[in-house]
């Protein structure tokens, strides 16, 4: 059982400074405290945790395996505490604080960005922190309280969350080099991809969805690479490693680009869901941003009806 004084934010910040600077002396200089103060506090923390966090030598200080794990947890605790503190910095009429949003790469994020811009016009004390990752990474951080919102791309189970389904859908297709024979096709069918080197998402739900679309186990196809986010995968496409089955509109593939994007046939689309925890009340800033997003969606709906 941890004693409260050993888990104070100050001690966590001392530890993070040493991990960042690579030495107690540089950490002490950065924090304007004495070396013995930092050394004593971290040794007390190690005693309380029952494990060594740092490997100390005359020149450098490095993290042990448990130290690497503890650093991640300490960063999360400090970030959450800082974000919570900022929510209460403003006056009753002044909205301040941080809104943390996580999600995969999608053109649909433009709606969220527009709502952010509207909110900051009225409340410049609000700022945003973005986390990019796949569905598993994002939902894990959402459920640990490190994100206020998660933008999830179908297929995904959103039954555990409060949700807002965005009025737009992403389109699946193939990103390929402009000199690929398939680039001459308007749409890409499953037959065209069989035997071709493919680059796909590493998420099992996406792999299952693509297997259903191809009417075969896609993992048994010629898979050249798997990954979470598209930018690095697009570089592999440019180098001729394979054809990436991905969402459109993320990587530039228009005039002047060495890449082209062609939609799948039969058509395959993905809905977008903004999610937040049912059990966690939203901050004033987060609530106002959500209201701005609802207003933007309503505006789009009115425009489409005209």
KOLMI-123074 format. One record per residue: z, y, x of N, C-alpha, C in turn; residue number from 1. Coordinates in steps of 0.2 Angstrom, whole numbers. Atoms other than C-alpha are relative to their C-alpha. Layout:
BEGIN
nw, nv, nu, caw, cav, cau, cw, cv, cu, kese
Z, Y, X, Z, Y, X, Z, Y, X, NUM;
...
END
This chain:
BEGIN
nw, nv, nu, caw, cav, cau, cw, cv, cu, kese
0, -6, 4, 0, 0, 0, 0, 6, 4, 1;
1, -6, -4, -5, 17, 7, 5, 5, -2, 2;
-4, -6, 1, 7, 31, 9, -4, 6, -1, 3;
4, -6, 3, 1, 47, 1, -1, 5, 6, 4;
1, -5, -5, 3, 58, 17, -5, -3, 5, 5;
5, 3, -5, -8, 46, 27, -7, 1, -3, 6;
7, 0, 3, -23, 48, 14, -1, 7, -2, 7;
1, -7, 2, -22, 67, 13, -8, 1, 2, 8;
6, -2, -2, -39, 75, 14, -1, 3, 7, 9;
0, -3, -7, -35, 84, 30, -1, -6, 5, 10;
1, 6, -5, -33, 67, 39, -7, -3, 0, 11;
7, 2, 0, -49, 61, 32, -5, 4, 3, 12;
5, -5, -3, -58, 77, 38, 1, -1, 8, 13;
-1, 1, -7, -50, 74, 55, -4, -6, 3, 14;
4, 6, -2, -57, 56, 56, -8, 1, 0, 15;
7, -1, 0, -74, 62, 50, -3, 4, 6, 16;
2, -5, -5, -75, 76, 63, 0, -4, 7, 17;
0, 4, -6, -71, 63, 77, -6, -4, 0, 18;
6, 5, 1, -84, 51, 70, -7, 4, 1, 19;
6, -5, 0, -97, 66, 69, -1, 2, 8, 20;
1, -3, -6, -93, 73, 86, 0, -5, 6, 21;
0, 5, -5, -90, 57, 96, 5, 1, 5, 22;
-6, -1, -4, -74, 63, 104, 5, 4, -3, 23;
-6, -3, 3, -57, 69, 99, 0, 7, 3, 24;
-1, -7, -3, -58, 85, 111, -5, 4, -4, 25;
5, -4, 4, -75, 91, 102, 2, 1, -7, 26;
-2, -1, 7, -68, 87, 85, 6, 5, 0, 27;
-5, -5, 0, -52, 97, 89, -2, 7, 1, 28;
3, -7, -1, -62, 112, 95, -4, 2, -6, 29;
4, -1, 6, -73, 111, 80, 5, 2, -6, 30;
-5, -1, 6, -58, 111, 68, 6, 5, 2, 31;
-5, -5, -3, -47, 123, 79, 7, -3, -1, 32;
-6, 3, 0, -33, 111, 80, 1, -3, 7, 33;
-1, 3, -6, -25, 103, 95, -2, -8, 0, 34;
2, 7, -1, -31, 86, 102, 6, -5, -2, 35;
-6, 4, 2, -13, 78, 100, 1, -1, -7, 36;
-1, 0, 7, -13, 83, 82, -5, -5, -3, 37;
5, 4, 3, -29, 74, 78, 1, -7, 2, 38;
-1, 6, -3, -25, 59, 89, 6, -4, -4, 39;
-6, 3, 3, -8, 56, 81, -1, -1, -7, 40;
1, 1, 7, -14, 58, 63, -5, -6, -1, 41;
4, 6, 1, -28, 45, 66, 3, -6, 2, 42;
-3, 6, -2, -17, 33, 75, 5, -2, -6, 43;
-4, 2, 6, -5, 34, 60, -4, -3, -6, 44;
4, 3, 5, -19, 31, 48, -2, -7, 2, 45;
1, 7, -2, -24, 16, 58, 5, -5, -1, 46;
-6, 4, 1, -7, 9, 58, 1, -1, -8, 47;
-1, 1, 7, -6, 12, 39, -5, -5, -3, 48;
6, 5, 2, -23, 3, 36, 1, -7, 3, 49;
-1, 7, -4, -18, -11, 48, -6, -2, 3, 50;
7, 1, -3, -35, -9, 57, -2, 5, 5, 51;
3, -5, -5, -43, 0, 72, -6, 3, -3, 52;
6, -4, 3, -55, 13, 66, -4, 3, 6, 53;
4, -3, -5, -60, 20, 83, 1, -4, 7, 54;
0, 3, -6, -64, 13, 100, 0, 6, 5, 55;
-2, -5, -4, -57, 25, 113, -2, -1, 7, 56;
1, 0, -7, -63, 28, 131, 0, 7, 3, 57;
-1, -7, -4, -62, 42, 144, -5, 5, -2, 58;
6, -5, 1, -79, 49, 139, -2, 1, -8, 59;
2, 0, 7, -83, 44, 121, 5, -4, -5, 60;
-4, 4, 5, -75, 38, 105, -5, -2, -5, 61;
5, 2, 5, -85, 27, 94, 4, -4, -6, 62;
-3, 3, 6, -82, 18, 77, 0, -7, 1, 63;
0, 7, 1, -77, 0, 75, -4, -2, -6, 64;
3, 2, 7, -85, -10, 61, 4, 2, -6, 65;
-4, -3, 5, -71, -6, 50, 0, 8, -1, 66;
0, -7, 0, -72, 12, 55, -7, 2, -3, 67;
6, -2, 3, -90, 13, 50, 0, -1, -8, 68;
-1, 1, 7, -85, 6, 33, 4, 6, -3, 69;
-4, -5, 3, -71, 18, 31, -3, 7, 0, 70;
4, -7, 0, -82, 33, 36, -3, 1, -6, 71;
4, -1, 7, -93, 30, 21, 5, 1, -5, 72;
-5, -1, 5, -78, 29, 10, 3, 7, 0, 73;
-3, -7, -1, -70, 45, 18, -5, 5, -2, 74;
5, -5, 2, -86, 54, 16, -1, 1, -8, 75;
0, 0, 8, -87, 50, -3, 6, 3, -3, 76;
-6, -3, 3, -69, 55, -6, 0, 7, 1, 77;
0, -7, -1, -71, 71, 3, -5, 4, -4, 78;
5, -3, 4, -87, 75, -6, 2, 1, -7, 79;
-2, 0, 7, -80, 71, -23, 6, 6, -1, 80;
-6, -5, 0, -64, 82, -19, -3, 7, 0, 81;
3, -7, -1, -75, 97, -13, -3, 2, -7, 82;
4, -2, 6, -86, 96, -28, 5, 1, -6, 83;
-5, -1, 5, -71, 95, -40, 3, 7, 1, 84;
-3, -7, -1, -63, 110, -32, -4, 6, -1, 85;
5, -5, 1, -79, 120, -33, 0, 2, -8, 86;
1, -1, 7, -79, 117, -52, 5, 5, -3, 87;
-5, -4, 3, -63, 127, -54, 1, 7, 4, 88;
0, -6, -4, -67, 142, -42, -2, 6, -4, 89;
2, -6, 4, -75, 153, -55, 5, 2, -5, 90;
-4, -3, 5, -67, 164, -68, -2, -4, -7, 91;
1, 3, 7, -67, 159, -87, -7, 1, -2, 92;
7, -1, 2, -84, 167, -89, -5, -1, 6, 93;
4, 1, -6, -91, 163, -72, 0, -8, 1, 94;
1, 8, -1, -98, 145, -70, -2, -1, 7, 95;
1, 2, -7, -98, 138, -53, 0, -8, 1, 96;
-1, 7, -2, -99, 121, -45, -6, -4, 2, 97;
5, 4, -2, -110, 107, -40, -2, -5, -5, 98;
3, 5, 4, -121, 96, -50, -4, -5, 4, 99;
3, 5, -4, -125, 79, -42, -5, -4, -4, 100;
5, 4, 4, -141, 70, -48, -4, -5, 5, 101;
3, 5, -4, -148, 54, -41, -6, -3, -4, 102;
6, 3, 4, -165, 46, -45, -5, -3, 5, 103;
6, 3, -4, -181, 37, -39, -5, 6, 0, 104;
5, -5, -1, -196, 47, -34, -5, -1, -7, 105;
4, 0, 6, -206, 52, -50, -2, 7, -1, 106;
2, -7, 2, -216, 67, -56, 4, 3, -5, 107;
-4, -2, 6, -205, 68, -71, 6, 4, 2, 108;
-6, -4, -2, -191, 76, -60, -2, 7, -1, 109;
1, -7, 1, -200, 92, -63, 3, 3, -6, 110;
-4, -2, 6, -192, 93, -80, 7, 2, 2, 111;
-7, -1, -2, -175, 92, -72, 0, 6, 5, 112;
0, -6, -5, -180, 105, -58, -1, 6, -4, 113;
0, -6, 4, -185, 117, -72, 6, 2, -3, 114;
-6, -2, 3, -169, 116, -81, 5, 2, 5, 115;
-4, -2, -5, -160, 118, -64, -1, 8, 1, 116;
2, -7, -2, -170, 134, -61, 3, 5, -6, 117;
-3, -4, 6, -165, 141, -79, 7, 1, 1, 118;
-7, 0, 0, -147, 137, -76, 2, 5, 6, 119;
-2, -5, -6, -146, 146, -59, -2, 7, -1, 120;
1, -7, 1, -154, 161, -66, 6, 4, -4, 121;
-6, -2, 3, -139, 163, -77, 6, -1, 4, 122;
-7, 1, -3, -126, 156, -66, -2, -2, 7, 123;
2, 1, -7, -131, 158, -47, 6, -4, 4, 124;
-5, 4, -3, -114, 150, -43, 0, -7, 0, 125;
1, 7, 1, -120, 133, -48, -6, -2, 5, 126;
5, 3, -4, -129, 122, -35, -1, -7, -1, 127;
2, 7, 2, -137, 105, -35, 0, -4, 7, 128;
0, 5, -6, -135, 90, -23, -4, -6, -3, 129;
5, 5, 2, -149, 77, -24, 1, -6, 4, 130;
0, 6, -4, -149, 59, -19, -6, -4, -3, 131;
6, 4, 2, -165, 49, -19, 2, -8, 2, 132;
-1, 7, -1, -164, 30, -20, -3, -4, -6, 133;
3, 4, 5, -169, 15, -30, 6, -1, -6, 134;
-4, 1, 6, -161, 10, -47, 7, -2, 2, 135;
-6, 3, -2, -147, 0, -39, 4, 4, 4, 136;
-4, -5, -4, -142, 13, -26, 3, 5, -5, 137;
-1, -6, 4, -142, 27, -39, 6, -2, -5, 138;
-5, 2, 5, -132, 17, -53, 7, -1, 3, 139;
-6, 1, -3, -119, 12, -40, 4, 6, 1, 140;
-3, -7, -1, -116, 30, -35, 2, 3, -7, 141;
-2, -3, 6, -115, 35, -53, 6, -3, -3, 142;
-6, 4, 3, -102, 22, -58, 6, 1, 5, 143;
-5, -2, -4, -92, 27, -43, 2, 7, 0, 144;
-2, -7, 1, -91, 45, -49, -3, 5, 5, 145;
3, -5, -6, -102, 52, -34, -6, 4, -3, 146;
6, -3, 3, -116, 57, -46, 2, 2, -7, 147;
-1, -2, 7, -115, 67, -62, -6, -3, -5, 148;
5, 3, 4, -132, 61, -68, -5, -5, 4, 149;
5, 5, -3, -145, 47, -64, -6, 0, -4, 150;
6, 0, 3, -163, 48, -67, -3, -7, 1, 151;
2, 7, -1, -168, 30, -70, -7, -2, -3, 152;
7, 2, 2, -186, 23, -71, 0, -7, -2, 153;
0, 7, 3, -189, 8, -82, -5, -4, 4, 154;
-5, 4, 4, -187, -7, -82, 7, 1, 3, 155;
-6, -1, -2, -169, -3, -82, 5, -1, -6, 156;
-5, 1, 6, -153, -7, -93, 4, 6, 0, 157;
-4, -6, 1, -146, 9, -99, 5, 0, -5, 158;
-4, 1, 5, -135, 2, -112, 7, 2, 1, 159;
-7, -1, -2, -119, 6, -102, 1, 8, 0, 160;
0, -7, -1, -123, 25, -102, -2, 4, -6, 161;
4, -5, 4, -126, 40, -112, -6, 2, 3, 162;
7, 0, -2, -144, 43, -111, -4, 6, -3, 163;
5, -5, 3, -158, 56, -114, -7, -3, 3, 164;
6, 3, -2, -175, 48, -113, -5, 6, 0, 165;
5, -6, -1, -188, 61, -106, -6, -1, -4, 166;
6, 1, 4, -203, 64, -117, -7, 0, 5, 167;
6, 2, -5, -215, 59, -102, 1, -7, 2, 168;
0, 6, -3, -220, 43, -95, -4, 0, 7, 169;
4, 1, -6, -226, 38, -77, -5, -6, -1, 170;
5, 5, 1, -241, 28, -75, 0, -4, 7, 171;
1, 4, -6, -242, 13, -63, -7, -1, 2, 172;
7, 1, -3, -257, 10, -52, 0, -2, 7, 173;
1, 3, -7, -263, 6, -35, -2, 6, 5, 174;
1, -5, -5, -262, 18, -20, -3, -3, 6, 175;
4, 4, -5, -275, 14, -7, -4, 5, 4, 176;
4, -4, -4, -286, 21, 7, -6, 2, -4, 177;
6, -2, 4, -301, 31, 1, -6, -4, 2, 178;
5, 4, -2, -312, 19, 11, 0, -7, -3, 179;
0, 6, 3, -306, 4, 1, -5, -2, -5, 180;
5, 1, 5, -319, -5, -9, 3, 1, -7, 181;
-3, -1, 7, -307, -4, -24, 1, 7, -2, 182;
0, -7, 2, -307, 15, -23, -6, 2, -4, 183;
6, -1, 4, -324, 14, -31, 1, -1, -8, 184;
-1, 2, 7, -316, 7, -47, 4, 5, -4, 185;
-4, -5, 4, -309, 18, -61, 7, -3, -2, 186;
-7, 4, 1, -295, 5, -65, 0, -6, 4, 187;
-1, 6, -4, -288, -9, -56, 3, -6, -4, 188;
-2, 5, 4, -286, -26, -64, 4, -5, 4, 189;
-3, 5, -4, -275, -41, -59, -4, -4, 5, 190;
5, 4, -4, -290, -51, -53, -2, 4, 6, 191;
2, -4, -6, -295, -37, -41, 5, 0, 6, 192;
-6, 0, -5, -278, -38, -32, 1, -7, 3, 193;
-2, 6, -2, -277, -56, -30, -3, -2, 7, 194;
2, 1, -7, -278, -61, -11, 0, 6, 4, 195;
0, -7, -4, -277, -42, -6, 7, 0, 3, 196;
-7, -2, -2, -262, -37, 5, 3, 5, -4, 197;
-3, -4, 4, -250, -29, -6, 6, 3, 2, 198;
-6, -4, -2, -236, -16, -4, 4, 1, -7, 199;
-3, 0, 6, -223, -17, -18, 7, 2, 1, 200;
-7, -2, 0, -206, -11, -23, 5, -6, 2, 201;
-5, 5, -1, -191, -21, -17, 5, -2, -5, 202;
-5, 2, 6, -182, -21, -34, -3, -6, -3, 203;
2, 6, 3, -182, -37, -42, -3, 1, -7, 204;
2, -1, 7, -184, -30, -60, -8, 3, 1, 205;
7, -2, -1, -200, -21, -54, -5, -6, 2, 206;
4, 6, -2, -206, -37, -46, -2, -4, -6, 207;
1, 4, 6, -204, -46, -62, -5, 3, -5, 208;
5, -4, 5, -213, -33, -72, -7, -1, 3, 209;
7, 1, -3, -228, -34, -60, -2, -7, 0, 210;
2, 7, 0, -228, -53, -60, -2, -1, -8, 211;
2, 1, 7, -229, -52, -79, -7, 3, -1, 212;
6, -4, 1, -243, -39, -78, -6, -5, 3, 213;
5, 4, -4, -253, -51, -65, 0, -7, -3, 214;
0, 7, 2, -249, -67, -75, 1, -5, 5, 215;
-1, 5, -6, -243, -75, -59, 6, 3, 4, 216;
-6, -2, -4, -228, -74, -47, -3, 4, 6, 217;
3, -4, -5, -232, -59, -37, 3, -1, 7, 218;
-3, 1, -6, -220, -64, -23, -4, -5, 4, 219;
4, 5, -4, -233, -78, -19, -7, 3, 2, 220;
6, -3, -2, -247, -66, -17, 1, 2, 8, 221;
0, -2, -7, -251, -58, 0, 4, 6, 1, 222;
-4, -6, -1, -236, -46, 2, 0, 2, 7, 223;
0, -3, -7, -238, -35, 17, 7, 4, 1, 224;
-6, -3, -1, -222, -25, 14, 3, 2, -7, 225;
-4, -2, 6, -208, -20, 2, 4, 6, 2, 226;
-4, -6, -2, -198, -4, 1, 2, 3, -7, 227;
-3, -3, 5, -188, 7, -10, -4, 7, -2, 228;
3, -6, 2, -196, 24, -9, -7, 1, 3, 229;
7, 1, -2, -215, 28, -7, -2, 4, 6, 230;
3, -4, -6, -217, 41, 7, -2, -5, 6, 231;
1, 5, -6, -215, 28, 21, -5, -5, -1, 232;
4, 5, 2, -224, 15, 11, -8, 3, 0, 233;
7, -3, 0, -239, 27, 9, -3, 1, 7, 234;
3, 0, -7, -240, 29, 28, -3, -7, 2, 235;
3, 7, -1, -242, 10, 29, -6, -1, -3, 236;
7, 0, 3, -256, 12, 17, -5, 3, 4, 237;
5, -4, -4, -264, 25, 27, -2, -4, 7, 238;
1, 4, -6, -263, 13, 42, -4, -6, -1, 239;
4, 6, 2, -272, 0, 32, 4, -7, -1, 240;
-4, 6, 1, -258, -12, 30, -1, -3, -7, 241;
1, 3, 7, -261, -15, 11, -1, 5, -5, 242;
1, -4, 6, -263, -8, -6, 7, 0, -4, 243;
-7, -1, 3, -247, -1, -14, 0, 1, -7, 244;
-1, -1, 7, -243, -4, -32, 6, 4, -2, 245;
-6, -5, 1, -233, 11, -37, -2, 5, -6, 246;
1, -5, 5, -231, 26, -49, -5, 5, 3, 247;
5, -5, -3, -244, 39, -48, 3, 7, 0, 248;
-3, -7, -1, -241, 58, -44, 5, 1, 5, 249;
-6, -1, -4, -228, 55, -31, -3, 2, 7, 250;
4, -1, -7, -240, 55, -15, -6, 4, -2, 251;
6, -3, 1, -254, 67, -14, -6, -4, 1, 252;
5, 5, -1, -270, 57, -17, -7, 4, -3, 253;
5, -4, 3, -282, 71, -23, -5, 2, 6, 254;
5, -2, -5, -296, 80, -14, 3, 2, 7, 255;
-3, -2, -7, -293, 81, 5, 5, -5, 2, 256;
-5, 5, -2, -281, 66, 5, -4, -6, 2, 257;
4, 6, -2, -286, 50, 14, 2, -6, -5, 258;
-2, 5, 5, -278, 41, -1, -3, 1, -7, 259;
2, -1, 7, -283, 38, -19, 4, -4, -4, 260;
-5, 4, 5, -273, 32, -34, -5, -2, -6, 261;
4, 3, 6, -281, 21, -48, 5, -3, -4, 262;
-5, 3, 4, -271, 16, -63, -2, -7, -2, 263;
1, 7, 1, -269, -2, -68, -3, -1, -7, 264;
3, 3, 6, -278, -11, -82, 1, -7, -1, 265;
-2, -4, 6, -271, -16, -94, 5, 5, 3, 266;
-4, -6, -2, -261, 0, -93, 7, -2, 0, 267;
-8, 1, -1, -243, 0, -87, 3, 6, 1, 268;
-3, -6, 0, -232, 14, -90, 8, -1, 1, 269;
-8, 0, -1, -213, 18, -86, 3, 6, -3, 270;
-4, -6, 3, -201, 28, -97, 5, 2, 5, 271;
-5, -3, -4, -188, 39, -89, 6, 2, -4, 272;
-6, -1, 4, -170, 40, -94, 5, 4, 5, 273;
-6, -4, -4, -157, 53, -88, 6, -3, -3, 274;
-7, 3, 2, -140, 44, -89, 6, 3, 3, 275;
-7, -2, -2, -122, 49, -87, 5, -5, -3, 276;
-5, 4, 2, -106, 40, -89, 3, 2, -6, 277;
-3, -1, 6, -99, 38, -106, 8, 2, 1, 278;
-7, -1, -1, -81, 38, -99, 2, 6, 4, 279;
-2, -5, -4, -82, 53, -88, -3, 7, -3, 280;
2, -7, 3, -82, 71, -96, -4, 4, 5, 281;
4, -4, -4, -95, 82, -89, 3, 7, 1, 282;
-2, -6, -2, -91, 98, -80, -3, 6, -4, 283;
3, -5, 4, -95, 115, -88, -7, 1, 3, 284;
6, -1, -3, -109, 117, -76, -5, -6, -2, 285;
4, 5, 1, -116, 100, -79, -2, 0, -8, 286;
2, 0, 7, -115, 102, -98, -5, 6, -2, 287;
4, -6, 1, -124, 119, -97, -7, -2, 2, 288;
7, 2, -3, -138, 111, -86, -3, -5, -5, 289;
3, 4, 5, -140, 97, -99, -2, 3, -6, 290;
2, -4, 6, -141, 110, -113, -7, 3, 2, 291;
6, -4, -2, -155, 119, -103, -6, -6, 0, 292;
5, 5, 0, -164, 102, -101, -2, -2, -7, 293;
2, 1, 7, -163, 99, -120, -5, 5, -3, 294;
4, -5, 2, -170, 116, -123, -7, 0, 3, 295;
7, 1, -3, -185, 113, -111, -4, -5, -4, 296;
4, 5, 4, -189, 97, -120, -2, 2, -7, 297;
2, -2, 7, -188, 105, -137, -6, 5, 0, 298;
6, -5, 0, -200, 119, -131, -6, -4, 1, 299;
6, 4, -1, -212, 105, -125, -2, -3, -6, 300;
2, 3, 7, -211, 97, -142, -3, 5, -4, 301;
3, -5, 4, -215, 113, -151, -7, 1, 2, 302;
7, -1, -2, -230, 116, -140, -5, -5, -1, 303;
5, 5, 2, -237, 99, -143, -2, 0, -7, 304;
2, 0, 8, -236, 101, -162, -5, 6, -2, 305;
5, -5, 2, -246, 117, -161, -7, -2, 0, 306;
END
